[in-house]
Amino acid sequence: MCGIVGFSSKDTSAVGPLLNGLHRLEYRGYDSAGVALEGAEGIKIYKQTGKVAKLDALLKKALPGDEAQKFTIGIAHTRWATHGLPTVANAHPHVSGDGSLALVHNGIIENHAALRAGLEKRGAKFLSQTDTEVLAHLVGAFDKGDLFSATCEALRRVEGTYGVALISEKHPGEMIVARKGSPLVIGVGENETVVASDVSAIVAYTRQVIYLKDGDVARITPDGIEIRSLDFASVSREVQEVDWDIGSIEKGGYEHFMLKEIFEQPDALQNTIRGRLDSRDGTAILSGLNLTPRELAAVRRIVVIGCGTSLHAGMVGKYLFENLADIPASPEQAAEFRYSNPIVGPDDLVIALSQSGETADTLAAVRESIRKGALVASLCNVVGSTIARETGRGVYLHAGPEISVASTKAFTAQVMALCMIALKLGRTRRLSREDGIQLAAEIERIPELIKAVLAQSKTIEQIAEKYAKANDMFFIGRGILYPTALEGALKIKEIAYVHAEGYQAAELKHGPIALLREETPVVALLADVPGKEKTLGNVQECRARRAPVIGIVTEGDAAAAAAVDDTIFIPRTLPSLSPIVTVVALQLFAYHVARLRGCEIDQPRNLAKSVTVE
Ligand code: F6R
């Protein structure tokens, strides 16, 4: 949510790297974008509403020929609006009272109103409605000759979250960056230092990175990097190597990142599974969980927390833990959980699900659970992310970078990781070795089964053509497939802007059926899971109201295929793994509907990846 880039070098122009970085980070927000560039004549600022491409065009005009070469240090930002409309005035960078300092920020300054009032009393005049501008003024006000300590001084007065980068005409050659609650990574190149909200904007230059921790403030010059805490004590952070390269974050011939990521799922899940199954004893090897058999056996309840797609994966987890491990489990929306004064303690295992590992609501729920003494683990995709670090135990998804705003491969990888945890827990309890072996073998088959669904992309597109004009849709599923129905509805809402609702198949007749008409397609999840026959009954109820039904049906299930108007076949698998195979068909359906409706698939309206505000 909001992307920050900073670039510092002795002799290379910062303009190209800043714009490249913004393009890479655009998935974090795309309401407006801006840069501040430092050269011999001071700082120049360029801002534009809309996508980064518009800023690109503005800079090409403003800095023709060799003009861009004059600027070797700069900061840049792509915004997801929190305070104030997406206007040029509200776009970052913002400047201090005398205009000499430029600052970009990701996060929310909660006490901005009080800080603004204090500054106004001393004569400050603000040009925007943002909380960020207050911070630019505050640092400027504390700057009595040392920008590093002035930034620390200002940040000590800030309540809320921030990733910030700033430069000042009064301190040529210096860039200060800091983080609390919003990620910031420093890329340590041979001839340049690149700062960004995530490594995707850095890997084109270097794979050597420093992940700043909350409370870190760094001073970057072309000669080196110095890190301190907010109270100005020296801090040392190790340089780590990123384990993927630029190819992983390019479209690789696909029209959209979303399609690429849907098609990457066989490989992504192979990576999630690799080295984690013990097919002899029918269990999983999850050393990152760092729990002894005794500790696992002592778990009395599991709470799975997450938001959006991650919450839906967590809801699948409930069925897995209860069916495979006989442990009661409850999925909880992270923000609701956090503010409900949750009853959790040492007998409870709280599992936080987050692709980004930075979602503010999930992070807050993690901290609340740790405070209350629960065992807390995480399933994150982004290595070194805040949630992964703060929980200290968990299972990395290893699904590779997810760039599309709509999450796809993270969902299937999360369900897979939950299934392996349930297998492991089950084997400390009543799950037999034979059943464990059977599940482990089926898990190994999943990448191939996904390929079989992907092979039907054309058929799914043809079905999507029939229904692409619908304004409302329903998705129904039963038991373990109910959360998948929610996920199918979420995908089509967010990328195709179709109003869609996911329901338990049995619940439709208790009210929502009133909405069914010829123009209201129903997508019925009919994989072979307990209760499928009942769902077929619900399908009949829909068709009796003239609603057309699209069935996601197990191959060879002629009865289910005959009961629906259109069929997408998926391969047979165990009920525990049916959400994974089913959801791939729903992802493709949503993708094709969105494409036929001409939607901006990778950057849907009003959304951004990695929601770092509460
Ligand atoms: C939907 C989507 C969001 C995220 C949610 C949580 O396609 O991407 O609903 O799932 O914002 O994000 P993470 O998993 O990063 O915590």
Residues whose N, C-alpha, C, O or C-beta is under 5 A from the ligand:
A	BS01	F6R	C307 G308 T309 S310 L353 S354 Q355 S356 G357 T359 V405 A406 S407 V611
